[in-house]
Amino acid sequence: MLRKVQDIIGLPVLDLGTGKKIGKVNDIFFGTDHELKAVAMDAKHWFSSSRFIAWDDVAGFGDDAVTIENELVIRSFEDSNPWFAFLSGNRKLKEIPVITVNGNQLGLVSDVYFDPEEGTKMIGVELTDGFISDLKEGRKWLRLPGQLTLGDDSIVVPAECEEALEEIIQLKR
C-alpha cells in the first residue's frame, strides 16, 4: 500500500518499552539516493535543538503512531544536515518544481509517496500547479523514473515523464 509522507507528519512517536509518547513527527528527510532517511521530532524544550530518529531505528508506523524501541535512538541534529527535508529548511522537497530535461515544468511537489512493502525509496510525487488549478483540474501523479536528479532547486526527470503524468484520481492506494 502506498503511503504519503504527509500522513506520517504529525503522528505521535511512542516508546515501545514504556508506552510513553515522546514527541511527534514534524518533518521527514530523504537522501540524494531518494531513500527515506529519518523523521524529525519536535524539540523537547523551547530552546533545545531539533531531534531526529534514523529511519532504520523506527520499529514501525501505522495510521496512528510511529514507534521506536526506546528513547536511546533519538539523536540531535548537527549543524550541517546532508538530507532533503520534506517541509522545511534550505533543501525542502515540498513545492520544489519538477522539470523535464527539455525544460518543461510538470508541477510543484505537493506530496511524496513510498511503498513500505518495497522499502523506503520515493516512488512517486503528487504535483500541483497551484490552488486554483487544483480546484479546476485536480492534482497530478508522477511515478518517479529510475533516472532523476534531486537538486537543491528542482527535481529533473526525463522528457518522457511529461506523457507519464496521471490524474490523481487514477492513483490506487
C-alpha positions in Angstrom: 0.0 0.0 0.0 1.4 3.4 -1.0 2.0 5.9 1.8 2.1 9.6 1.6 4.8 11.5 3.6 2.2 13.9 4.9 0.3 11.1 6.5 3.3 10.5 8.8 3.9 14.1 9.7 2.0 15.0 12.9 1.9 11.4 14.2 2.9 10.8 17.8 6.2 8.9 18.5 5.8 6.2 21.1 8.4 4.4 23.1 7.5 0.6 22.9 9.4 -0.1 26.2 7.5 2.4 28.3 4.4 3.2 26.2 5.2 6.9 26.7 4.6 9.5 24.0 7.9 11.2 23.5 7.1 13.6 20.8 5.5 14.0 17.4 6.8 13.8 13.8 7.3 17.3 12.3 9.2 16.5 9.2 10.6 13.7 7.0 14.1 13.5 5.5 15.3 12.0 2.2 18.8 11.4 1.0 20.2 12.2 -2.5 19.6 8.5 -3.2 15.8 9.2 -2.9 15.6 7.0 0.2 13.7 8.0 3.4 16.5 8.6 5.9 14.9 10.0 9.1 11.9 11.5 10.9 12.4 14.8 12.7 10.6 15.3 16.0 9.5 18.4 17.8 12.1 19.9 20.1 11.8 18.7 23.7 12.1 22.2 25.2 11.6 25.7 23.8 15.3 26.4 23.4 16.6 22.8 22.7 17.8 21.7 19.3 15.7 19.6 16.9 15.8 15.9 17.3 15.5 13.1 14.8 15.2 9.3 14.5 17.0 7.5 11.8 14.5 5.5 9.7 16.4 2.3 10.5 15.6 2.9 14.2 11.8 3.2 13.6 10.3 0.0 14.9 7.0 0.6 13.0 4.5 3.1 11.8 0.8 3.0 11.1 -2.1 5.3 10.7 -2.0 6.4 14.3 1.6 6.4 15.6 5.3 5.9 14.9 7.0 3.5 17.3 10.6 3.1 18.5 12.2 0.5 20.8 13.4 3.2 23.3 14.4 6.8 23.6 18.1 5.9 23.1 17.6 6.1 19.3 16.8 9.8 19.4 19.6 12.0 18.1 20.2 15.7 17.8 20.9 17.4 14.5 24.5 18.6 13.8 25.0 22.0 12.2 25.1 20.5 8.7 22.4 18.2 7.5 23.0 16.4 4.2 19.4 15.4 3.7 16.4 16.9 1.9 13.6 17.8 4.3 10.0 17.5 3.1 8.6 20.6 4.8 11.4 22.9 6.0 14.9 24.2 5.5 17.0 25.3 2.6 16.7 21.9 0.9 13.0 21.1 1.1 11.0 19.0 -1.3 7.5 20.5 -0.8 6.8 23.0 -3.6 10.1 22.2 -5.4 9.5 22.2 -9.2 9.7 19.0 -11.2 11.3 19.8 -14.6 11.9 17.7 -17.6 15.4 17.6 -19.2 14.0 19.7 -22.1 12.9 22.4 -19.6 9.2 21.8 -19.2 7.8 22.2 -15.6 5.4 19.4 -14.7 4.3 21.0 -11.5 5.4 21.6 -7.9 5.8 18.8 -5.4 2.7 18.6 -3.1 3.5 15.2 -1.5 5.9 12.3 -1.8 4.9 8.6 -2.0 6.7 5.5 -1.0 5.7 1.8 -0.6 6.8 0.4 2.8 6.5 -3.1 1.4 9.1 -2.2 -1.2 11.4 -0.2 1.0 11.9 3.5 1.7 12.6 4.8 -1.8 10.5 7.6 -3.1 8.3 6.0 -5.8 6.2 8.9 -6.9 5.2 12.5 -6.3 1.9 14.4 -6.2 2.2 17.6 -8.2 0.3 20.8 -8.0 0.0 23.8 -10.3 -1.4 26.0 -7.6 -4.6 26.2 -5.6 -6.9 27.4 -8.4 -5.6 24.8 -10.8 -6.0 22.1 -8.2 -9.7 23.1 -7.9 -10.3 23.3 -11.6 -8.1 20.4 -12.9 -7.0 18.4 -9.8 -3.5 17.4 -8.9 -1.3 15.1 -10.9 0.7 11.9 -10.0 4.1 11.0 -11.4 5.7 7.7 -10.8 9.4 8.6 -10.4 11.7 7.2 -13.1 15.0 5.4 -12.2 16.9 8.3 -13.7 16.3 11.6 -11.9 18.3 14.4 -10.4 17.3 15.5 -6.9 18.8 19.0 -6.7 18.5 21.9 -4.3 16.3 23.9 -6.6 14.5 21.3 -8.7 13.9 17.6 -9.5 15.0 16.9 -13.1 13.3 14.0 -14.8 13.5 12.5 -18.4 11.3 14.1 -21.1 9.0 11.1 -21.3 7.7 11.8 -17.8 5.5 14.5 -19.3 3.4 11.8 -21.0 3.5 9.7 -17.9 1.6 12.2 -15.7 -1.7 10.8 -14.4 -4.7 12.5 -12.7 -4.5 11.9 -9.0 -8.0 10.2 -9.0 -6.5 7.3 -11.0 -3.9 6.6 -8.3 -4.8 3.4 -6.5 -3.8 3.3 -2.8 
